Amino acid sequence: MESGSDDAPERPPEPRGSMRYQDPGSTTPRPPTVAEARQRDKARRAREAAEQFAALQRENAEKRAATGKKVLMGSVAVVGVVGAIALGYQVLHEDTVSATCVADGSNQVVPDSYCSSGYAGSGGLFIFAGSPYRYYYGGSNGGIGTTARGGTLELPKGTTGKTSSGSSISRGGFGSSSHGSSGS
């Protein structure tokens, strides 16, 4: 029996290429393989594309927000202008026009009572052949005895005629009606 050397258990040999510790100061990284380089470039391009897409989305969202504000402001402006025009038309468009009693055919201004009664009140003979007096709407006149000018013999649609005595004349289906008002 030999003493000494055979008593120690045998250690398995270390596998080739294994590494237990790498010194960071003295080791150099191995160059990447072609597949690793392709994968790294593909990931970088995807990351850049995602960043560009996100930037484009932010830019489009800002444009839409700015355009939306402009459209809203434009709509408010249009509604305001239309409202102002409607208000101006309402104020300027009179629903009442002046009504003056005139002699039919000559447009000579006569008292309002002639149009309401149909004759001048001379008494005597009355022959019904239509009223010799009519209302003249709008225009201008210088008073009784003058000729009315610048108006019409037909009451404009949607308006009411007002006489100098305060009576109102409205257009109806078969002619016109006259309603007096009492001054209390």
C-alpha positions as CSV (number, residue, x, y, z in Angstrom):
1,M,0.0,0.0,0.0
2,E,1.2,3.2,-0.9
3,S,0.6,6.0,1.3
4,G,-0.3,9.5,0.4
5,S,-1.3,10.3,-3.1
6,D,-4.2,8.0,-3.9
7,D,-6.3,9.0,-0.9
8,A,-7.6,12.3,-2.3
9,P,-10.9,12.2,-4.2
10,E,-10.7,13.2,-7.8
11,R,-12.2,16.4,-9.1
12,P,-14.0,16.4,-12.3
13,P,-12.3,18.4,-15.0
14,E,-13.7,21.9,-15.7
15,P,-15.6,22.1,-18.9
16,R,-13.9,24.0,-21.7
17,G,-15.0,27.5,-22.5
18,S,-16.6,28.2,-19.1
19,M,-15.8,31.3,-17.3
20,R,-16.2,32.1,-13.6
21,Y,-15.1,35.7,-13.5
22,Q,-14.4,38.4,-16.1
23,D,-12.3,41.4,-15.2
24,P,-14.2,44.5,-16.6
25,G,-10.9,46.5,-17.1
26,S,-9.1,44.0,-19.2
27,T,-11.8,42.2,-21.2
28,T,-13.0,43.3,-24.6
29,P,-16.5,42.5,-25.8
30,R,-16.8,40.2,-28.8
31,P,-18.1,41.7,-32.0
32,P,-21.9,41.1,-32.5
33,T,-23.0,38.4,-34.8
34,V,-24.8,39.4,-38.1
35,A,-28.1,38.3,-36.6
36,E,-27.6,40.3,-33.4
37,A,-26.6,43.4,-35.4
38,R,-29.7,43.0,-37.6
39,Q,-32.0,42.6,-34.6
40,R,-30.4,45.6,-32.8
41,D,-30.9,47.8,-36.0
42,K,-34.5,46.6,-36.4
43,A,-35.3,47.5,-32.8
44,R,-33.7,50.9,-33.2
45,R,-35.6,51.6,-36.4
46,A,-38.9,50.5,-34.8
47,R,-38.2,52.7,-31.8
48,E,-37.5,55.8,-34.1
49,A,-40.6,55.1,-36.1
50,A,-42.7,54.9,-33.0
51,E,-41.3,58.2,-31.8
52,Q,-41.9,59.9,-35.2
53,F,-45.5,58.5,-35.2
54,A,-46.1,59.8,-31.7
55,A,-44.7,63.2,-32.6
56,L,-46.9,63.3,-35.7
57,Q,-50.0,62.4,-33.7
58,R,-49.2,65.2,-31.2
59,E,-48.8,67.6,-34.0
60,N,-52.1,66.6,-35.7
61,A,-53.9,66.8,-32.3
62,E,-52.6,70.3,-31.8
63,K,-53.7,71.3,-35.3
64,R,-57.2,69.8,-34.8
65,A,-57.5,71.7,-31.5
66,A,-56.4,75.0,-33.1
67,T,-58.7,74.4,-36.0
68,G,-61.6,73.5,-33.7
69,K,-61.1,76.7,-31.8
70,K,-61.0,78.7,-35.1
71,V,-64.2,76.9,-36.3
72,L,-65.9,77.6,-33.1
73,M,-64.9,81.3,-33.1
74,G,-65.9,81.5,-36.8
75,S,-69.3,79.9,-36.0
76,V,-69.9,82.3,-33.2
77,A,-68.9,85.2,-35.4
78,V,-71.3,84.0,-38.2
79,V,-74.2,83.6,-35.7
80,G,-73.5,87.0,-34.3
81,V,-73.5,88.6,-37.8
82,V,-76.7,86.8,-38.7
83,G,-78.3,87.9,-35.4
84,A,-77.3,91.5,-36.0
85,I,-78.7,91.5,-39.5
86,A,-82.0,89.9,-38.3
87,L,-82.2,92.5,-35.5
88,G,-81.5,95.3,-37.9
89,Y,-84.1,94.1,-40.3
90,Q,-86.6,93.7,-37.5
91,V,-85.9,97.2,-36.3
92,L,-85.8,98.8,-39.8
93,H,-88.7,96.8,-41.3
94,E,-91.8,98.5,-40.0
95,D,-94.9,96.5,-39.5
96,T,-97.0,99.6,-39.7
97,V,-97.2,102.1,-42.5
98,S,-99.0,105.4,-42.7
99,A,-102.4,105.4,-44.3
100,T,-103.8,108.5,-45.9
101,C,-107.3,108.9,-47.4
102,V,-107.1,110.1,-51.0
103,A,-109.6,110.7,-53.8
104,D,-109.6,107.7,-56.1
105,G,-107.8,108.5,-59.4
106,S,-106.2,111.8,-58.5
107,N,-104.5,110.8,-55.2
108,Q,-105.5,114.2,-53.7
109,V,-105.4,114.0,-49.9
110,V,-108.8,114.3,-48.2
111,P,-109.9,113.9,-44.5
112,D,-109.8,110.4,-43.1
113,S,-113.5,110.5,-42.4
114,Y,-114.2,110.3,-46.1
115,C,-112.6,106.8,-46.4
116,S,-114.5,105.5,-43.4
117,S,-117.9,106.7,-44.5
118,G,-117.5,106.3,-48.3
119,Y,-118.7,109.8,-49.2
120,A,-118.0,113.4,-48.4
121,G,-121.1,114.0,-46.4
122,S,-122.8,116.4,-48.8
123,G,-126.2,115.0,-47.9
124,G,-128.7,114.5,-50.7
125,L,-128.5,111.9,-53.4
126,F,-126.4,108.8,-52.9
127,I,-125.7,106.5,-55.8
128,F,-123.7,103.4,-55.0
129,A,-121.0,102.9,-57.6
130,G,-118.1,102.1,-55.3
131,S,-116.3,104.5,-53.0
132,P,-114.6,107.5,-54.6
133,Y,-112.0,107.5,-51.8
134,R,-109.2,105.0,-51.0
135,Y,-106.3,104.7,-48.6
136,Y,-102.9,105.5,-49.8
137,Y,-100.1,103.6,-47.9
138,G,-96.7,105.0,-47.3
139,G,-95.2,107.8,-49.3
140,S,-95.4,111.5,-48.4
141,N,-98.0,114.2,-48.6
142,G,-98.2,117.8,-47.5
143,G,-101.7,117.6,-45.9
144,I,-105.3,117.9,-47.1
145,G,-105.6,119.2,-50.6
146,T,-102.1,118.1,-51.7
147,T,-101.2,115.1,-53.9
148,A,-99.8,112.0,-52.2
149,R,-96.6,110.6,-53.7
150,G,-94.1,107.8,-53.2
151,G,-96.5,105.2,-51.9
152,T,-99.0,102.6,-53.1
153,L,-102.8,102.0,-53.1
154,E,-102.3,98.5,-51.8
155,L,-101.4,97.7,-48.2
156,P,-98.1,95.8,-48.3
157,K,-98.4,92.2,-47.1
158,G,-97.7,91.6,-43.4
159,T,-98.2,95.3,-42.5
160,T,-100.9,97.3,-40.8
161,G,-101.9,100.8,-41.9
162,K,-102.2,103.6,-39.3
163,T,-104.2,106.7,-40.1
164,S,-103.5,110.1,-38.7
165,S,-106.7,109.8,-36.6
166,G,-105.3,106.6,-35.0
167,S,-107.4,104.0,-36.8
168,S,-105.6,100.8,-38.0
169,I,-106.2,99.2,-41.4
170,S,-105.3,95.5,-41.9
171,R,-105.3,93.5,-45.1
172,G,-107.8,90.7,-45.3
173,G,-108.9,88.0,-47.7
174,F,-111.6,90.0,-49.4
175,G,-110.5,93.6,-49.0
176,S,-109.5,95.4,-45.9
177,S,-110.9,96.2,-42.5
178,S,-110.7,99.3,-40.5
179,H,-110.7,99.4,-36.7
180,G,-110.8,102.7,-34.8
181,S,-109.2,103.3,-31.5
182,S,-110.6,105.5,-28.8
183,G,-108.3,108.0,-27.2
184,S,-109.2,108.1,-23.5
